[in-house]
């Protein structure tokens, strides 16, 4: 299997993606939306819209502090602008709405959302706990599901490799949103967190399917040895050990080959649906669809070209280490 044969190349590519994505996020950061920072979002739509600079000039006159204006479309397909400001009172909202609706023909405020800073901070904390909780559950599930294999890699290593792959699959869409936030103004909101959680679930499913096939092939290609062991105090128990009848590298490679068509087909059908959602769905779901698309693409690549090569590389390193010790 090419992914195992050329595992060093794929692992170098994976390391480059890790570092590159982390650098992008560190340099450009994430543009947090009002869901996390608190503030007000006003959407105004026009039948004949003014220029963006006209909207920005009008908002500037109100001395609302930092704000952003982003071009958009409303559900009816009309030209619209999304105006993000600090949390506005009722009087401020009414005055702002009256001013901006008169800047173009058919002006109408189609949406207004206001979130206080306390609620925004609470949502941020809950998002972090949700992602952390999902990751921990995945580790324990994989360790439990693969308990009893032990040769040549313990179940906890499968869990650790799964988490490393998940970090890769989350970093890729996050770095994409970081770039788009810096250059286009896309903001991170609750839908972004939902998309990341969906990516976690999708990616771990893809990886576990391949690892499960590895487990099946290990059972088929091993010889069982049983012997009685007497411990101090006369306690007797049976000890079971296993010897592989085929190289571990070959066993994992066959598992990847058997599962690859399923992984690719599942990913492609999901990505087709996400492309349709991006172009046909509304502006609200575009970022959600984009994050999912990037995450699914990263997950399809990582489950084949990172997870299995990494587990084989670890087994190889472990074998060399044991030979050195002996």
C-alpha positions as CSV (number, residue, x, y, z in Angstrom):
1,X,0.0,0.0,0.0
2,X,1.5,3.3,-1.1
3,X,0.6,5.2,2.1
4,X,2.6,2.7,4.2
5,X,5.4,2.2,1.7
6,X,6.1,6.0,1.4
7,X,5.1,6.8,5.0
8,X,8.1,9.0,5.6
9,X,7.0,11.3,2.8
10,X,3.4,11.5,4.0
11,X,4.5,12.1,7.6
12,X,6.8,14.9,6.5
13,X,3.8,16.5,4.6
14,X,1.6,16.1,7.7
15,X,4.3,17.8,9.9
16,X,4.4,20.7,7.4
17,X,0.6,21.0,7.4
18,X,0.7,21.0,11.3
19,X,3.3,23.6,11.5
20,X,2.0,25.7,8.7
21,X,-1.6,25.7,10.0
22,X,-0.4,26.6,13.5
23,X,1.7,29.4,12.2
24,X,-1.2,30.8,10.2
25,X,-3.5,30.7,13.2
26,X,-0.8,32.2,15.5
27,X,0.0,35.1,13.0
28,X,-3.4,36.0,11.8
29,X,-5.5,34.8,14.7
30,X,-9.2,34.2,14.6
31,X,-11.7,37.0,14.0
32,X,-14.3,36.3,16.8
33,X,-17.9,37.2,16.1
34,X,-20.4,38.7,18.5
35,X,-21.3,35.2,19.7
36,X,-18.1,35.3,21.7
37,X,-17.1,38.9,22.1
38,X,-20.6,40.4,22.6
39,X,-22.1,43.2,20.5
40,X,-24.8,43.9,18.0
41,X,-25.2,42.7,14.4
42,X,-27.5,44.7,12.1
43,X,-28.3,43.4,8.6
44,X,-29.7,46.1,6.2
45,X,-30.9,45.2,2.7
46,X,-31.7,47.4,-0.3
47,X,-33.3,47.1,-3.7
48,X,-30.7,49.6,-4.9
49,X,-27.7,49.5,-2.5
50,X,-25.2,52.3,-1.8
51,X,-21.5,51.8,-1.8
52,X,-19.8,50.1,1.2
53,X,-17.9,53.3,1.9
54,X,-21.1,55.2,2.3
55,X,-22.4,52.8,4.9
56,X,-19.0,53.0,6.8
57,X,-19.1,56.8,6.7
58,X,-22.6,56.8,8.2
59,X,-21.8,54.4,11.0
60,X,-18.6,56.4,11.8
61,X,-20.7,59.5,12.5
62,X,-22.3,57.7,15.5
63,X,-19.0,57.3,17.4
64,X,-19.8,53.6,18.2
65,X,-16.1,52.7,18.6
66,X,-14.8,49.7,16.6
67,X,-17.1,48.3,14.0
68,X,-17.1,46.3,10.7
69,X,-19.2,46.4,7.6
70,X,-19.4,43.4,5.3
71,X,-21.3,43.0,2.0
72,X,-23.8,40.2,1.9
73,X,-27.2,39.1,0.5
74,X,-30.4,38.6,2.4
75,X,-32.7,35.6,2.0
76,X,-34.5,37.3,-0.9
77,X,-31.3,37.8,-2.8
78,X,-31.1,41.6,-2.3
79,X,-27.9,43.4,-1.8
80,X,-27.3,43.7,2.0
81,X,-24.7,44.8,4.5
82,X,-23.8,43.2,7.8
83,X,-22.8,45.8,10.4
84,X,-21.1,44.7,13.6
85,X,-20.8,47.1,16.5
86,X,-20.6,47.1,20.2
87,X,-23.8,46.2,22.1
88,X,-26.4,48.9,21.3
89,X,-29.2,50.2,23.4
90,X,-32.7,50.5,22.0
91,X,-32.4,54.2,21.2
92,X,-29.0,53.8,19.5
93,X,-30.4,50.9,17.5
94,X,-33.4,52.9,16.3
95,X,-31.3,55.9,15.3
96,X,-28.7,53.8,13.4
97,X,-31.5,51.8,11.6
98,X,-33.2,55.0,10.5
99,X,-29.9,56.5,9.2
100,X,-28.7,53.5,7.2
101,X,-32.0,52.5,5.7
102,X,-32.2,56.0,4.0
103,X,-28.8,55.5,2.3
104,X,-30.3,53.5,-0.6
105,X,-33.6,52.6,-2.3
106,X,-35.8,50.2,-0.4
107,X,-33.6,50.1,2.7
108,X,-34.8,47.7,5.4
109,X,-33.3,46.3,8.5
110,X,-33.8,42.5,8.0
111,X,-32.0,41.3,11.1
112,X,-30.8,42.6,14.4
113,X,-29.0,40.5,17.0
114,X,-27.5,41.7,20.3
115,X,-25.4,39.6,22.7
116,X,-24.0,41.0,25.9
117,X,-20.3,40.4,26.7
118,X,-21.1,38.2,29.7
119,X,-23.1,35.8,27.5
120,X,-20.4,35.9,24.8
121,X,-17.7,34.9,27.4
122,X,-20.0,32.1,28.6
123,X,-20.5,30.8,25.1
124,X,-16.7,30.8,24.5
125,X,-16.1,28.8,27.7
126,X,-18.8,26.3,26.8
127,X,-17.3,25.9,23.3
128,X,-13.9,25.0,24.7
129,X,-15.4,22.5,27.2
130,X,-17.5,20.9,24.4
131,X,-14.5,20.4,22.2
132,X,-12.3,19.2,25.1
133,X,-15.0,16.8,26.3
134,X,-15.4,15.3,22.8
135,X,-11.7,14.7,22.5
136,X,-11.5,13.0,25.9
137,X,-14.4,10.7,25.1
138,X,-12.8,9.7,21.8
139,X,-9.5,8.8,23.5
140,X,-11.3,6.5,26.1
141,X,-13.5,5.0,23.5
142,X,-10.6,4.0,21.2
143,X,-8.6,2.7,24.1
144,X,-11.6,0.6,25.2
145,X,-12.5,-0.6,21.7
146,X,-8.9,-1.8,20.9
147,X,-8.2,-3.3,24.4
148,X,-6.7,-6.7,24.1
149,X,-4.7,-6.2,20.9
150,X,-1.4,-5.2,22.5
151,X,0.8,-6.6,19.8
152,X,2.8,-4.8,18.6
153,X,1.1,-1.6,19.7
154,X,-1.1,-1.0,22.8
155,X,-4.7,0.3,22.5
156,X,-3.7,3.6,24.1
157,X,-1.3,4.3,21.2
158,X,-4.2,3.9,18.7
159,X,-6.1,6.4,20.8
160,X,-3.2,8.9,20.9
161,X,-2.7,8.6,17.1
162,X,-6.4,9.2,16.6
163,X,-6.1,12.4,18.6
164,X,-3.1,13.6,16.6
165,X,-5.0,13.0,13.4
166,X,-8.0,14.9,14.9
167,X,-5.7,17.9,15.7
168,X,-4.6,17.9,12.1
169,X,-8.2,17.8,10.8
170,X,-9.2,20.7,13.1
171,X,-6.1,22.8,12.3
172,X,-6.7,22.8,8.6
173,X,-10.2,24.4,8.6
174,X,-9.3,26.7,11.4
175,X,-6.3,28.0,9.5
176,X,-8.5,28.5,6.5
177,X,-11.0,30.5,8.6
178,X,-8.1,32.5,10.0
179,X,-6.9,33.5,6.6
180,X,-10.4,34.3,5.4
181,X,-11.0,36.3,8.5
182,X,-7.9,38.4,8.0
183,X,-8.4,39.0,4.2
184,X,-12.2,38.8,3.8
185,X,-13.6,39.4,7.3
186,X,-15.2,36.0,8.0
187,X,-15.8,35.7,11.7
188,X,-15.9,32.7,14.1
189,X,-19.3,32.1,15.6
190,X,-21.3,29.3,17.1
191,X,-21.8,27.7,13.7
192,X,-18.0,27.4,13.4
193,X,-17.9,25.5,16.7
194,X,-20.7,23.2,15.5
195,X,-18.8,22.6,12.2
196,X,-15.6,21.8,14.2
197,X,-17.5,19.3,16.4
198,X,-18.9,17.7,13.2
199,X,-15.4,17.4,11.7
200,X,-14.2,15.7,14.9
201,X,-17.0,13.1,14.7
202,X,-16.6,12.6,11.0
203,X,-12.8,12.3,11.1
204,X,-12.7,9.9,14.1
205,X,-15.2,7.7,12.3
206,X,-13.1,7.5,9.2
207,X,-9.9,6.8,11.2
208,X,-11.6,4.1,13.4
209,X,-13.0,2.3,10.4
210,X,-9.4,1.7,9.2
211,X,-8.1,0.9,12.6
212,X,-10.9,-1.6,13.1
213,X,-9.9,-3.3,9.9
214,X,-6.3,-3.4,11.3
215,X,-7.6,-5.1,14.4
216,X,-9.5,-7.7,12.4
217,X,-6.4,-8.4,10.3
218,X,-4.3,-8.7,13.4
219,X,-6.6,-11.4,14.8
220,X,-6.4,-13.3,11.5
221,X,-2.6,-13.1,11.3
222,X,-1.4,-14.1,14.8
223,X,-0.6,-17.2,16.7
224,X,-1.8,-17.6,20.3
225,X,0.5,-19.0,23.0
226,X,-0.8,-20.0,26.4
227,X,1.2,-20.9,29.5
228,X,0.5,-21.3,33.2
229,X,2.3,-18.9,35.5
230,X,2.6,-19.4,39.2
231,X,3.0,-16.2,41.2
232,X,4.4,-15.8,44.7
233,X,2.0,-17.4,47.2
234,X,1.0,-20.2,44.9
235,X,-1.5,-18.2,42.8
236,X,-1.7,-19.7,39.4
237,X,-3.1,-18.0,36.3
238,X,-2.9,-18.5,32.5
239,X,-0.8,-16.0,30.5
240,X,-1.7,-15.5,26.8
241,X,0.8,-14.0,24.3
242,X,0.6,-13.6,20.6
243,X,3.1,-13.8,17.7
244,X,2.3,-12.2,14.4
245,X,2.4,-14.5,11.3
246,X,2.9,-11.5,8.9
247,X,4.8,-8.2,9.2
248,X,2.8,-5.5,11.0
249,X,3.5,-3.1,8.1
250,X,1.9,-5.5,5.6
251,X,-1.1,-6.1,7.9
252,X,-1.8,-2.3,8.3
253,X,-1.2,-1.8,4.5
254,X,-3.8,-4.4,3.6
255,X,-6.3,-2.8,6.0
256,X,-5.8,0.6,4.4
257,X,-6.2,-0.9,0.9
258,X,-9.4,-2.7,1.9
259,X,-10.9,0.5,3.5
260,X,-9.6,3.2,1.1
261,X,-12.5,3.0,-1.5
262,X,-15.0,3.3,1.3
263,X,-13.3,6.3,2.8
264,X,-12.9,8.1,-0.5
265,X,-16.4,7.5,-1.7
266,X,-17.9,8.6,1.6
267,X,-15.8,11.8,1.7
268,X,-16.7,12.7,-2.0
269,X,-20.4,12.3,-1.5
270,X,-20.3,14.4,1.7
271,X,-18.2,17.1,-0.1
272,X,-20.7,17.2,-3.0
273,X,-23.5,17.9,-0.5
274,X,-21.4,20.6,1.2
275,X,-20.7,22.3,-2.1
276,X,-24.4,22.4,-2.8
277,X,-25.1,23.8,0.6
278,X,-22.4,26.5,0.1
279,X,-23.8,27.8,-3.2
280,X,-27.5,27.1,-2.7
281,X,-27.8,27.8,1.0
282,X,-28.0,31.2,2.6
283,X,-25.1,33.4,3.7
284,X,-25.5,32.2,7.3
285,X,-24.6,28.6,6.4
286,X,-21.7,29.4,4.0
287,X,-19.0,29.5,6.6
288,X,-20.4,26.3,8.2
289,X,-20.3,24.5,4.8
290,X,-16.8,25.8,4.1
291,X,-15.4,24.7,7.4
292,X,-17.0,21.2,7.0
293,X,-15.7,20.9,3.5
294,X,-12.1,21.7,4.5
295,X,-12.4,19.3,7.6
296,X,-13.8,16.4,5.5
297,X,-11.1,16.8,2.9
298,X,-8.4,16.9,5.6
299,X,-10.1,13.9,7.4
300,X,-10.1,11.8,4.2
301,X,-6.4,12.5,3.6
302,X,-5.3,12.0,7.3
303,X,-7.2,8.7,7.8
304,X,-5.3,7.1,4.9
305,X,-2.0,9.0,4.7
306,X,-1.3,10.0,8.3
307,X,-3.0,7.7,10.9
308,X,-1.9,4.3,9.5
309,X,1.7,5.5,8.5
310,X,2.1,7.0,12.0
311,X,1.0,3.8,13.8
312,X,3.4,1.8,11.6
313,X,6.2,4.3,12.2
314,X,5.7,4.0,16.0
315,X,5.7,0.2,15.8
316,X,8.9,0.3,13.9
317,X,10.5,2.7,16.4
318,X,9.3,0.5,19.3
319,X,10.8,-2.6,17.7
320,X,14.2,-0.9,17.2
321,X,14.2,0.4,20.7
322,X,13.5,-3.1,22.2
323,X,16.3,-4.5,20.1
324,X,18.7,-1.8,21.3
325,X,17.7,-2.6,25.0
326,X,18.2,-6.3,24.6
